[in-house]
Amino acid sequence: LTEAGTKRRASLTLVQGDDALRAVDRGGMEVLGSSHTHFAARLRSENHTLKRALTDPRLFSGIGNAYSDEILHRARLSPMLLTSRLDDAQVRRLHDAVQEVLREWIARGHAGEMDYLG
């Protein structure tokens, strides 16, 4: 399935088996449980705006547009700030915000707050 429109940025792919899953893996880092150091290295590996970096599935897995705004608000960082201009304290705040927001949404899903999706 793909997005209706000419850009076709969104899609849903059904796969069967580990090999098929690896074939569609974009290579993004799993941020839950990642170290600050590993997160910082991945974040600074390309010079993008924070919004673009967080939503790039080649850099980070599982964030996307759904959580990026909430993460940036929690970290008190502008989505337009370039990754190359972040100091260590800002990267630490961003990493902490990513961990907090994703864990909160996982907990909400487990508590049944996301039943409308199913």
Secondary structure, DSSP 4 states (H G I P E B T S, - for coil): -B-SSSS---B-----SHHHHHHH----EE-TT--HHHHHHHHTTS--BHHHHHH-TTTEES-HHHHHHHHHHHHT--TTSBGGG--HHHHHHHHHHHHHHHHHHHHHHHTTTTGGG-
